[in-house]
Amino acid sequence: MAPVRALGDYVLVVDAAAGGAAAAAITLTTLRGPLQLSGTGQAGGASPMRFRGQARADAGSEGALDNLLNVIGRRQGAVSNLSIG
């Protein structure tokens, strides 16, 4: 989808203890790469999974990642907003 060699390295943390009431807290962060992702949410428990985050291109990669950012989520300028649940 994007003419970029590697999109990046990311960490997705699912912390069952932090969510409380049988829900797990979810955190997404970017370690490195041209596609910057971040967000938080929760899964499990009484409510369905929820996640809110953002995606953006690193400086110099905007042109190569523009179409991918359009597909990922609703655009607000250079940022794509991610929403699940």
N, C-alpha and C positions, 0 to 999 in steps of 0.2 A: 504494500500500500504506500510505502514511503521510500523514496530513493536515498535512503540513509543506511550505511553499513550496519550499525547496531543502534538500537533505540535507547539503550541504557541498562543500568542495574538498579533494581528496586528492592525495597524491604516491605513485606506485608506482615504485620504483627497481629496475631489474634490472641487476645488476652482474656481468658475465661474468668479470671479473678476480678478484673477491673469492671466488667459489665454489670455484675450484680444480678440477682434474681434469674439465674441460669442463662443470662445473655452474655455474649462475648463482645468485648470492645475490639474494633478493627482500626488499624492505623496503616496508611500507605505513605511511604516516603521514597524519594529518589536519592540514590547514592551518587550516581554520575551518569552522564549521557545527555544527548540533545533533547530528548523528550522528558520534560519535568512533570512528574506526577506527585500529587499530595492529596490527602483526604482522611476522613475519619467516619466511623459509623458503628453499628452494632448488629449482631446476628444472634438468633435464638431467643429463648425466653418466650414471653407471651405475645410479642409483636413481631412482625415480619422483618426481614433484613432491611437495614437502612444504611446508605452510604452517600456521603456528599464529598466531592473533591474537585480538584482543578487539574487541567493539563495545559501546558504551554511549551513552546519551543525555546530552547536555549538560544542566546544571541548568536546570530549567524546561520541558524538552521530553520528560520521561519519559513522560507520559501519551500524547502524540501519537505517540511512537515505540515504545511497548510492544509492539504486535502485530508490527511489523517486527523488533524484537529477538528475539521468539519464533521467527520464521521463519529468521533469519540463522544461529543456532547454539544450542547447549545453554546454557540460562540457569543462572547462579549468582547469584541476587539481581539486582542491577541490570546485571550484565555478561553478554553472550552470548559464549561461547567459540567461535571459528572454528577448524576443523580440516579440512585437505585432505591426503590421503595418509597 
